[in-house]
């Protein structure tokens, strides 16, 4: 357990456990942005219901929930977020560069990843026009097989973050946490898997 030997910077709160339980410590309307990458396989579909419940309570009014998603279960993902009260805003496209993954179950050579943009009511427009295409920076899987590239977050944060605390309920190997650390952004992160939690902790932590 690396939590015994490593500490995280004061601007980061990172806990191991179920996000729905851990998020009860957060005050209502206390989070300015949720940036997350829940797991995509069907056995984890309930994560999207948890995400919707958390977002509706802790996001500030008109705050955004930005979530990477897979393609196969996309209709159910959207249904679950809307069922909790979030408003669909848009879908950004992460355009893959370099070697592509393949979806064997659909015989698709995958060239993009959906990034869902939902908003806690009331609906509020972005202050200016932005591009909905995020150019991938290539595969970055040195910490975990599901890891996203940190450089790709800049456009999303430039568009949807306007100060305050960020929440990452499914921290995985810690890409969002690492980005926030590098940019001195206060962030709260949760990860249920103890092994993956330790990977993220190694990435953002410092020896005690």
DADA-V71738 format. One record per run of one state. SS is the DSSP state (hx for helix, st for strand, lp for the rest). FROM is the first residue (numbers start at 1). LEN is the number of residues. Records with the same first field share a line. If there is no record, write none. Layout:
SS=FROM-LEN, FROM-LEN
This chain:
lp=1-1, 5-1, 8-4, 17-2, 26-5, 37-5, 45-1, 70-4, 84-3, 96-6, 104-4, 110-2, 120-13, 136-14, 161-5, 169-6, 183-4, 192-2, 205-1, 208-1
hx=2-3, 19-7, 42-3, 46-13, 74-10, 150-11, 175-8, 194-11
st=6-2, 12-5, 31-6, 59-11, 87-9, 102-2, 108-2, 112-8, 133-3, 166-3, 187-5, 206-2
